[in-house]
Amino acid sequence: MNGGREPARGYGLALLARRDYSRQELVERLCRRGYSAAEAADAAAELVAERALSDERYAAERVRGRAAQGVGPVRIMVELRAKGVPAEIIAAALAPEEGAWGERAAAARAKRFGAVIPEDRRERARQARFLQGRGFRHEDIIFAVDAPQD
């Protein structure tokens, strides 16, 4: 028995009621709570079977949220990999946003630096480094730094 504490599945479900987790992230949280690795893995498998836990849903939600915060696809991809989401699920979650990254980079640049595109090469490089740190790809950065804003 588990010494009077709630089953791992129940605690996992309570966590999922607050926000989505990746499978790996949920297993880690359960292990930190004191459940054995086997209990945590079994609970995660049950929750996946019940469709309460889904890496696809987690990845899609995370992409939408981070993109709205002005974060680029490279950084989002790295964050999702760190949470244990498989590469094919990451690619599928990023696909619906594919055409919008240049516009998102331009919006992030304009929010931080204003709508005016600088003529000074040093300032353009500084803005490009900012966008690179945000996780935007080279072609999106070029679009954002060279495109005039409305």
ZAMARGU-4260 file (C-alpha; in steps of 0.2 Angstrom, whole numbers, plus 5000, padded with zeros to 4 digits):
<rodrens>
0) 5000/5000/5000 | 5005/5018/4999 | 5005/5023/5017 | 4988/5032/5017 | 4992/5044/5003
5) 4982/5046/4987 | 4986/5035/4972 | 4998/5042/4960 | 4985/5042/4946 | 4974/5053/4958
10) 4988/5065/4961 | 4992/5065/4943 | 4974/5069/4938 | 4974/5083/4951 | 4990/5091/4943
15) 4982/5089/4926 | 4966/5098/4932 | 4977/5114/4935 | 4987/5114/4918 | 4993/5102/4905
20) 5009/5092/4907 | 5020/5082/4896 | 5021/5064/4900 | 5039/5065/4906 | 5035/5081/4916
25) 5021/5072/4925 | 5031/5057/4929 | 5045/5068/4936 | 5032/5078/4947 | 5025/5061/4953
30) 5043/5055/4958 | 5047/5071/4967 | 5031/5069/4977 | 5038/5052/4983 | 5030/5039/4971
35) 5041/5026/4964 | 5046/5027/4946 | 5035/5012/4942 | 5020/5019/4950 | 5023/5036/4941
40) 5025/5027/4924 | 5009/5017/4927 | 4999/5032/4932 | 5005/5041/4917 | 5001/5026/4906
45) 4983/5026/4913 | 4981/5044/4911 | 4986/5043/4893 | 4974/5029/4890 | 4960/5039/4897
50) 4966/5054/4886 | 4968/5065/4902 | 4987/5066/4897 | 4992/5070/4880 | 5009/5076/4873
55) 5001/5082/4857 | 4988/5093/4867 | 5002/5099/4878 | 5014/5104/4864 | 5000/5113/4854
60) 4995/5123/4869 | 5013/5127/4873 | 5017/5133/4855 | 5001/5144/4855 | 5006/5152/4872
65) 5024/5154/4869 | 5021/5161/4852 | 5009/5174/4859 | 5023/5179/4871 | 5034/5183/4857
70) 5045/5168/4857 | 5051/5160/4841 | 5050/5142/4835 | 5068/5137/4839 | 5067/5142/4857
75) 5050/5133/4858 | 5057/5118/4850 | 5071/5117/4863 | 5059/5120/4878 | 5047/5106/4872
80) 5062/5094/4869 | 5068/5098/4887 | 5050/5093/4893 | 5052/5076/4884 | 5040/5079/4870
85) 5045/5068/4854 | 5052/5077/4839 | 5037/5072/4828 | 5025/5079/4840 | 5034/5095/4841
90) 5035/5097/4822 | 5016/5094/4821 | 5013/5107/4834 | 5023/5120/4825 | 5016/5117/4808
95) 5000/5127/4810 | 5010/5142/4814 | 5023/5140/4800 | 5019/5155/4789 | 5017/5167/4804
100) 5034/5167/4812 | 5041/5182/4801 | 5026/5192/4807 | 5028/5187/4825 | 5046/5192/4824
105) 5042/5209/4817 | 5029/5211/4831 | 5041/5206/4844 | 5054/5218/4837 | 5042/5232/4836
110) 5036/5230/4853 | 5053/5231/4860 | 5061/5244/4849 | 5046/5253/4841 | 5039/5253/4823
115) 5054/5263/4815 | 5066/5252/4806 | 5084/5258/4810 | 5096/5263/4796 | 5111/5261/4808
120) 5119/5245/4805 | 5124/5243/4823 | 5106/5245/4829 | 5100/5233/4816 | 5112/5220/4822
125) 5107/5223/4840 | 5089/5220/4836 | 5093/5205/4826 | 5103/5198/4841 | 5087/5201/4852
130) 5076/5191/4840 | 5089/5177/4839 | 5089/5176/4858 | 5070/5175/4857 | 5072/5160/4846
135) 5068/5166/4829 | 5076/5158/4814 | 5087/5168/4802 | 5075/5171/4788 | 5062/5177/4801
140) 5074/5189/4808 | 5079/5196/4791 | 5060/5199/4787 | 5058/5208/4804 | 5073/5219/4803
145) 5071/5223/4785 | 5052/5225/4784 | 5044/5242/4786 | 5030/5241/4799 | 5013/5248/4796
</rodrens>
